[in-house]
Amino acid sequence: MIKKLIFATTFLMALSVFGQKKNDKDAVSDAAEELRSAMISGEKSALESLILPELTYGHSGGHIDDATEFVDKLVSKKSDFVTIDITNQTINIVDNTAIVRHHFYATTADSGKAPGDVTLDVLLVWAKVKNDWKLLARQAVKSEKKK
């Protein structure tokens, strides 16, 4: 009887742990999608709700924005994403940190200029704060082709 109880308890704990990881992956995926939408809309409150004040946001050209610069560029349309398509996304979770990689293809109209195209491979680092996932770091590198 005790063996059955131990087995049942162990099974339920394992189910809980694996179920939580799936829920975390879904939550990170949802946060990444909210970030994509907020980058297009340039809505300040949406952007600020998704990032940590310590954000470091690396551009493929080498410039690094802090949290304020990242938000200000999108709100002012200095960085203006008309469309953003995300493909080949992977999510790995280690404790309260999520590592997200994806291919990023966007059309832009930065500072009102004629549309341009951006093709990048992106690494995002998300940190779990209480029950929410917040962007802590982002680094992009230029990619040769749309994947």
C-alpha positions as CSV (number, residue, x, y, z in Angstrom):
1,M,0.0,0.0,0.0
2,I,2.8,2.4,0.9
3,K,4.6,1.6,-2.4
4,K,1.4,2.5,-4.3
5,L,1.1,5.8,-2.4
6,I,4.7,6.7,-3.1
7,F,4.3,5.8,-6.7
8,A,1.1,7.9,-7.0
9,T,2.8,10.8,-5.3
10,T,5.9,10.6,-7.5
11,F,3.7,10.4,-10.6
12,L,1.6,13.4,-9.6
13,M,4.8,15.4,-8.8
14,A,6.3,14.5,-12.2
15,L,3.1,15.4,-14.0
16,S,3.0,18.7,-12.2
17,V,6.6,19.5,-13.1
18,F,6.2,18.6,-16.8
19,G,2.9,20.3,-17.0
20,Q,4.4,23.5,-15.6
21,K,7.2,23.5,-18.2
22,K,4.6,23.2,-21.0
23,N,2.6,26.1,-19.4
24,D,5.8,28.1,-19.1
25,K,6.7,27.5,-22.8
26,D,3.2,28.6,-23.8
27,A,3.5,31.7,-21.6
28,V,6.9,32.6,-23.1
29,S,5.5,32.0,-26.6
30,D,2.6,34.3,-25.8
31,A,4.9,36.9,-24.4
32,A,7.1,36.8,-27.6
33,E,3.9,37.2,-29.7
34,E,2.8,40.2,-27.5
35,L,6.3,41.7,-28.0
36,R,6.0,41.2,-31.8
37,S,2.6,43.0,-31.8
38,A,3.8,45.8,-29.5
39,M,6.8,46.4,-31.7
40,I,4.5,46.9,-34.7
41,S,2.0,49.1,-32.8
42,G,4.6,51.1,-30.9
43,E,2.2,51.3,-28.0
44,K,4.3,52.5,-25.0
45,S,2.4,50.8,-22.2
46,A,2.4,47.5,-24.1
47,L,6.1,47.7,-24.7
48,E,6.9,48.7,-21.1
49,S,4.8,45.9,-19.7
50,L,6.9,43.3,-21.5
51,I,10.4,44.4,-20.6
52,L,12.6,44.7,-17.5
53,P,14.3,48.0,-16.7
54,E,17.6,46.3,-17.1
55,L,16.9,45.4,-20.8
56,T,19.8,45.2,-23.1
57,Y,18.7,45.2,-26.7
58,G,21.4,44.5,-29.3
59,H,20.9,45.4,-32.9
60,S,22.5,43.5,-35.8
61,G,24.5,46.6,-36.7
62,G,26.2,46.6,-33.3
63,H,24.2,49.4,-31.5
64,I,22.9,48.4,-28.1
65,D,19.7,50.1,-26.6
66,D,18.7,50.2,-23.0
67,A,15.1,49.8,-22.0
68,T,14.3,53.5,-22.4
69,E,15.9,53.8,-25.8
70,F,14.2,50.6,-27.0
71,V,10.8,51.9,-26.1
72,D,11.4,55.5,-27.3
73,K,12.6,54.4,-30.7
74,L,9.4,52.4,-31.3
75,V,7.0,54.9,-29.8
76,S,8.5,57.8,-31.9
77,K,8.6,55.6,-35.0
78,K,12.3,56.1,-35.4
79,S,12.2,52.3,-35.6
80,D,8.9,51.6,-37.3
81,F,8.0,48.0,-38.0
82,V,5.1,47.7,-40.5
83,T,5.2,43.9,-40.4
84,I,7.1,41.3,-38.4
85,D,7.0,37.6,-39.3
86,I,8.5,35.2,-36.9
87,T,9.5,31.6,-38.0
88,N,11.5,28.7,-36.7
89,Q,11.0,29.7,-33.1
90,T,12.5,27.5,-30.4
91,I,12.0,28.0,-26.6
92,N,14.2,26.4,-23.9
93,I,13.5,27.0,-20.3
94,V,16.1,26.7,-17.5
95,D,14.7,27.5,-14.1
96,N,13.2,31.0,-14.3
97,T,15.0,31.9,-17.6
98,A,13.7,31.3,-21.1
99,I,16.0,31.3,-24.2
100,V,14.1,32.0,-27.4
101,R,15.6,31.9,-30.8
102,H,13.8,32.7,-34.0
103,H,14.0,34.0,-37.5
104,F,12.7,37.6,-37.8
105,Y,11.6,39.0,-41.1
106,A,10.2,42.6,-41.1
107,T,9.2,45.4,-43.4
108,T,10.1,48.8,-42.0
109,A,9.4,52.5,-42.5
110,D,11.9,54.0,-40.1
111,S,11.4,57.7,-39.5
112,G,8.8,57.7,-42.3
113,K,11.3,56.5,-45.0
114,A,10.3,54.2,-47.9
115,P,9.7,50.6,-46.8
116,G,12.8,48.5,-46.2
117,D,13.3,44.8,-45.4
118,V,15.0,43.3,-42.4
119,T,16.0,39.7,-42.2
120,L,17.5,38.6,-38.8
121,D,18.2,35.7,-36.5
122,V,17.3,36.7,-33.0
123,L,18.1,35.5,-29.5
124,L,15.7,36.7,-26.7
125,V,16.3,36.1,-23.0
126,W,13.2,36.2,-20.9
127,A,13.1,36.2,-17.1
128,K,10.2,35.0,-15.0
129,V,9.2,37.7,-12.6
130,K,6.4,36.4,-10.3
131,N,4.1,34.8,-12.8
132,D,5.0,37.0,-15.8
133,W,7.8,36.6,-18.4
134,K,9.8,39.8,-19.0
135,L,12.3,40.5,-21.7
136,L,15.8,40.9,-20.2
137,A,18.0,40.7,-23.3
138,R,17.8,40.6,-27.1
139,Q,20.5,40.1,-29.7
140,A,20.1,40.1,-33.5
141,V,22.4,39.0,-36.2
142,K,21.9,39.6,-39.9
143,S,20.5,36.6,-41.8
144,E,21.0,35.9,-45.4
145,K,17.6,34.7,-46.4
146,K,14.0,34.2,-45.2
147,K,13.6,30.8,-43.5
